[in-house]
Amino acid sequence: MSAFHALLPLSDLPPGAMRAFELEGREVVLCRTREGLYALDNICTHAHARLCEGRLRATRLVCPLHGGAFDIRDGRPLGPPAQVPLGAHRVRISDGVIEVALAD
C-alpha cells in the first residue's frame, strides 16, 4: 500500500479546477468538483495526451486530443475512443492539505 503524499492546500484548488503533479515518477491529475476531490493518472489511455490540458465537466474529464472522456470518480472510460480505464488514486485532506496515495 502506497503512502500518502502532501500536494497542496485545499484552498489552492478551487471547485472546477484541476492540477497536474508528478508522484514517484508517475503523472497524476488532481480534480476538484462539487462532488469532491479525485486523483487519476494524467495520461490518456487512448492517445497518451496529458489530461490536465483537457476539460473538466462535473465528473467527466475530457481528453484534449480526441475527446475521449473518463469518469473522475473511478477512472472508467465513458465512451470512444477511450476504452481502457485510468488509474484512480486515494485522496484525503489532512490539516487542510490535499494528500494522494498512488494505486498499485
C-alpha positions in Angstrom: 0.0 0.0 0.0 1.4 3.4 -1.0 2.0 6.2 1.4 0.1 9.5 1.2 1.9 12.5 -0.4 1.1 16.0 0.6 0.3 18.0 -2.6 -1.1 21.4 -1.8 -3.5 23.3 0.5 -7.2 22.6 -0.3 -7.7 26.4 -0.6 -5.3 26.4 -3.6 -7.5 24.2 -5.8 -11.0 25.8 -6.3 -14.0 23.7 -7.3 -14.0 23.1 -11.1 -10.2 23.2 -11.2 -7.6 20.5 -11.9 -3.8 20.4 -11.4 -1.1 18.0 -12.5 1.7 16.6 -10.3 4.4 14.0 -10.5 4.5 11.4 -7.8 7.1 8.7 -7.7 7.7 9.2 -11.4 4.0 9.0 -12.3 1.9 11.8 -13.7 -1.3 12.4 -11.7 -4.1 14.9 -12.2 -6.0 16.2 -9.2 -9.6 17.3 -9.9 -11.9 19.2 -7.6 -15.6 19.3 -8.2 -18.8 19.9 -6.2 -18.8 16.1 -5.8 -15.3 16.0 -4.1 -11.6 15.5 -4.8 -10.3 12.9 -7.2 -6.8 11.9 -8.4 -6.2 9.9 -11.6 -3.4 9.1 -13.9 -2.8 12.2 -16.1 -2.0 10.4 -19.4 -4.9 9.3 -21.6 -5.0 5.6 -22.1 -6.1 6.1 -25.8 -3.6 8.5 -27.2 -1.1 9.4 -24.4 -2.2 13.1 -24.2 -2.0 15.0 -20.9 -5.5 15.1 -19.5 -4.8 18.2 -17.4 -4.8 20.1 -20.7 -8.4 18.9 -21.4 -11.7 19.9 -19.8 -13.3 19.0 -16.5 -17.1 18.9 -16.7 -18.7 17.8 -13.4 -17.5 14.3 -13.1 -16.2 14.0 -16.7 -12.6 14.5 -17.6 -12.3 15.1 -21.4 -9.1 14.4 -23.3 -7.8 17.4 -25.3 -6.7 15.2 -28.3 -9.6 13.1 -29.4 -12.4 13.9 -26.9 -12.3 10.6 -25.0 -13.9 11.1 -21.6 -13.3 9.4 -18.2 -15.3 9.4 -15.0 -13.1 11.1 -12.4 -14.7 9.1 -9.6 -13.2 5.8 -10.7 -11.3 6.4 -14.0 -13.6 4.4 -16.2 -13.9 5.4 -19.8 -17.3 7.0 -20.7 -17.1 6.4 -24.5 -14.9 6.0 -27.6 -12.2 6.4 -28.4 -11.2 5.7 -24.8 -11.6 2.0 -23.8 -9.1 1.4 -21.0 -9.7 2.9 -17.6 -7.3 5.4 -15.9 -5.6 4.5 -12.7 -7.5 6.1 -9.8 -5.8 7.1 -6.6 -6.9 7.6 -3.0 -7.3 11.2 -1.8 -7.7 12.6 1.7 -7.4 16.0 3.4 -5.2 16.3 6.4 -4.9 19.6 8.3 -6.3 21.5 5.2 -3.7 19.8 2.8 -4.7 17.5 0.0 -2.9 14.2 0.1 -2.8 11.4 -2.5 -1.7 7.8 -2.2 -0.9 6.1 -5.5 -2.7 2.9 -6.5 -0.5 -0.1 -7.3 
